[in-house]
Amino acid sequence: MFQPRVVLVDDHDLVRAGVKSGLGDAVHVVGEASDTDDAVDVIVETLPDVVLLDVHLPSGTGADVIKGVLARLAHIPDVRAEGGRGVAFLALSVSDAPDDVISVIRAGARGYVTKAISGADLADAVRRVAEGDAVFSPRLAGFVIDAFSASISEPVDPELDQLSPREQEVMRLLARGYAYKEIARRLTISIKTVETHASNVLRKLQLSNRHELSRWAAKRRIV
């Protein structure tokens, strides 16, 4: 039976160990990573069939990992940016929030399953994604269909679309004048994580400070 080569990306060691144990001999785990930069490096180095990817990581998101990998592969001879040498991404998360699902699918993931899935079902999902299928946990597929149907008629803001759902949350609070400590408390994340998201927002939007960010957001009427 086909044994997909897999990279596991999750910031919790115990979660990775549990997933690895649950998958058993159905896959061959060729690499692991706990954060975005390490994940990109490991994936580009090993070129697995499937990347099992959490959507929230300490310094970014699963979507950031996908975009980083595709950008790196685009500069490697004989590796197509569209999925690389068969590299496919399957999101595995505790979250079933529509924004999380849509963000990672827009970035290029082939499916999204929650961590409530059984080991056997996860192994089947990995195998199906490796073979080119799209796989979703029950009810999540509806989020994707609704979102992409709506996007056909909705105008797209390329600058705003660069930001992950969490970065957009941080951006709006920054633009409204909230301090890092207040944002951390409202979003139930660490101040360091807020600082990382704020830095990513300013970098992606090519802005110098939060005053420019406030003007940028006000102009678009998104605060």
Stockholm file with secondary structure:
# STOCKHOLM 1.0

chainA/1-223         MFQPRVVLVDDHDLVRAGVKSGLGDAVHVVGEASDTDDAVDVIVETLPDVVLLDVHLPSGTGADVIKGVLARLAHIPDVRAEGGRGVAFLALSVSDAPDDVISVIRAGARGYVTKAISGADLADAVRRVAEGDAVFSPRLAGFVIDAFSASISEPVDPELDQLSPREQEVMRLLARGYAYKEIARRLTISIKTVETHASNVLRKLQLSNRHELSRWAAKRRIV
#=GR chainA/1-223 SS CCCCEEEEECSCHHHHHHHHHHHGGGSEEEEEESSHHHHHHHHHHHCCSEEEECSEETTEEHHHHHHHHHHHHTTSTTCCTTTTTTCEEEEEESCCCHHHHHHHHHHTCSEEEETTSCHHHHHHHHHHHHTTCCEECTTHHHHHHHHHHHHTTSCCCHHHHTSCHHHHHHHHHHHTTCCHHHHHHHHTCCHHHHHHHHHHHHHHHTCSSHHHHHHHHHHHTCC
#=GC SS_cons         CCCCEEEEECSCHHHHHHHHHHHGGGSEEEEEESSHHHHHHHHHHHCCSEEEECSEETTEEHHHHHHHHHHHHTTSTTCCTTTTTTCEEEEEESCCCHHHHHHHHHHTCSEEEETTSCHHHHHHHHHHHHTTCCEECTTHHHHHHHHHHHHTTSCCCHHHHTSCHHHHHHHHHHHTTCCHHHHHHHHTCCHHHHHHHHHHHHHHHTCSSHHHHHHHHHHHTCC
//
